[in-house]
Amino acid sequence: MTEQAPLPPRMSLWQRSSLWATVAVTLCLIVMAAHVMRVGGGLTALVGFGETHPSALWEDPRVPRGTVVQRGEVGYDGQSYFILSLRPFAEESPVPIPRRQRILYPFLAWLISFGRPEVAAVSLALVNLIAIALGTALLALWMRERALSPAWSVLGVASAGSLLSCQYLCPDALLVALLVAAVWSIDRRQWPLAAIALAAACLTKESALAAWLAVAVGVLVARPGGGAFLTLFAPVPWLLWVLALHQQTGEWVVSWSLTQTQPMPGSGWFWALTEPLRDPSTLRVSIGPCMLALLLAVGLILAVRSRGGPRQMIAGMALLWGIAGLLWIDAIWGHIVAIARNMAPLTLFTVMLAAPRGRLARWFVALLALMVMAMVLARAMALGSVPEIFLTP
C-alpha cells in the first residue's frame, strides 16, 4: 500500500496568496507616490483639498498646518472623508450629506488615528492599503480553489478604479474588498458573514445596494436555505444611518448621482460617443461609455453561460451594476477618475466570471488591457497640467 503524499499546510495557501496581495499593495504605493511627487507638498496632496470647494473644507480649524490645497480648484472627494475622519458622528459637519452617508471608510480611519488631524491622511491611506491587501489575498484563495491562476486577483481587486481611490483617498478600494468578502461568504453558504459584508459595503458606498439587490433576487428565487434570508436585511444599518442624518439635518439626499441625473436617463450616450469627432480634446469624456459598454457586453455573455451557484449571483451583480451605469451615463461616468472608480466593482465581478481559461477569457483580457491603455491616455489628457498649490498656515 503506497503512502499518500501529505497535504500542504493551510498556511502555505495564505502565504502564496500574500504574494499577490504584496503586488497589489505595491501598485497602490506607486500611484500614491507618483501623485505626491507630481503635486508636491507632502502626503496631504492625496487628500485633494480645493480652494474653491463650496464648503471651503480646507478652512476647517482642525486641518493641520502645512496641508496641501489646490489653488483655484474644487478639489476631490478625499477632503470630505478627511474631515469626517476627525469626527465621523458629529451632529454638525460642513461635509455634504451624500458624502456623510458613506461613513464606514472615515470611521475606520478615525479608529486608526484616534481622530488626530496630523495623521488623518495616513490613516485614510492605510485603510485603503489594508483593503487592497486583504481583498487580493481573499480573491487569490477563491481562484486557487477553482484551480485558476491567482494572478486574476490583482486584476480584479487592484483595478484602475481601486488604484485611483488610493491616489485620491476615496472608499472604492474598501468597497471592492467588502464585495469580495461577500462573494466568498456566499460561496461557502456562510450567510451571516455575507450579510455583514454586504451591510458594511452599503455603509461604505450606497452604490453597493445594486450588488445587494442581485443577491436578494438570487436568494428569493433559488431559496438556498441555511439562513440565506439574513442577506435581505443587509441594507438596514445604512437605512438607519440615513434616517439619523435626516434627523440631524432635515435632508433626504441619499445619493449624489440621483441629484444630478438627467430627465431622460441615457440621453447623453450619443453625444459622449461622438464628441471626439467634433473635438479631439474631449476623448476623456467618451472613454467612459466605451469601457462600460465593452465590460458589460463581456459580462452579459458570461452571465448567460453561468449556471447556478455563486457564479449566477456574481453575474447578477455585474449586470445590475453595468445597467445602472448605462442608464445614468452623464451622472456617473462624466469624469475620467469617476469612470474608473465606479467601474471597479464591475471589473471585479467580470474578472470572477471570466477567469476560466479559454478563448472568451483571452478576449476578455485583451479588452481589459485596451481599456487600461485608453484610461491612461484619457487621464493624461484630463490631468495634463500640474495644479498650483499652497499650504495651510
Stockholm file with secondary structure:
# STOCKHOLM 1.0

chainA/1-393         MTEQAPLPPRMSLWQRSSLWATVAVTLCLIVMAAHVMRVGGGLTALVGFGETHPSALWEDPRVPRGTVVQRGEVGYDGQSYFILSLRPFAEESPVPIPRRQRILYPFLAWLISFGRPEVAAVSLALVNLIAIALGTALLALWMRERALSPAWSVLGVASAGSLLSCQYLCPDALLVALLVAAVWSIDRRQWPLAAIALAAACLTKESALAAWLAVAVGVLVARPGGGAFLTLFAPVPWLLWVLALHQQTGEWVVSWSLTQTQPMPGSGWFWALTEPLRDPSTLRVSIGPCMLALLLAVGLILAVRSRGGPRQMIAGMALLWGIAGLLWIDAIWGHIVAIARNMAPLTLFTVMLAAPRGRLARWFVALLALMVMAMVLARAMALGSVPEIFLTP
#=GR chainA/1-393 SS CCCCCCCCCHHHHHHHHHHHHHHHHHHHHHHHHHHHHHHCSSGGGGTCEETTCTTCGGGCTTSCTTCEEETTCCBCTHHHHHHHHHSTTCSSCSSCHHHHTCCHHHHHHHHHHTTCGGGHHHHHHHHHHHHHHHHHHHHHHHHHTTTCCTTHHHHHHSCHHHHHHHHTTCTHHHHHHHHHHHHHHHHTTCHHHHHHHHHHHHHHCTTHHHHHHHHHHHHHHHCCCTTGGGGGGTTHHHHHHHHHHHHHHCCCCCCTGGGTCCSSTTTTHHHHHHHHHHCGGGHHHHHHHHHHHHHHHHHHHHHHHCCSHHHHHHHHHHHHHHHHHHHTHHHHSSSHHHHHHHHHHHHHHHHHHHCSCSHHHHHHHHHHHHHHHHHHHHHHHHTCSCCCEEECC
#=GC SS_cons         CCCCCCCCCHHHHHHHHHHHHHHHHHHHHHHHHHHHHHHCSSGGGGTCEETTCTTCGGGCTTSCTTCEEETTCCBCTHHHHHHHHHSTTCSSCSSCHHHHTCCHHHHHHHHHHTTCGGGHHHHHHHHHHHHHHHHHHHHHHHHHTTTCCTTHHHHHHSCHHHHHHHHTTCTHHHHHHHHHHHHHHHHTTCHHHHHHHHHHHHHHCTTHHHHHHHHHHHHHHHCCCTTGGGGGGTTHHHHHHHHHHHHHHCCCCCCTGGGTCCSSTTTTHHHHHHHHHHCGGGHHHHHHHHHHHHHHHHHHHHHHHCCSHHHHHHHHHHHHHHHHHHHTHHHHSSSHHHHHHHHHHHHHHHHHHHCSCSHHHHHHHHHHHHHHHHHHHHHHHHTCSCCCEEECC
//
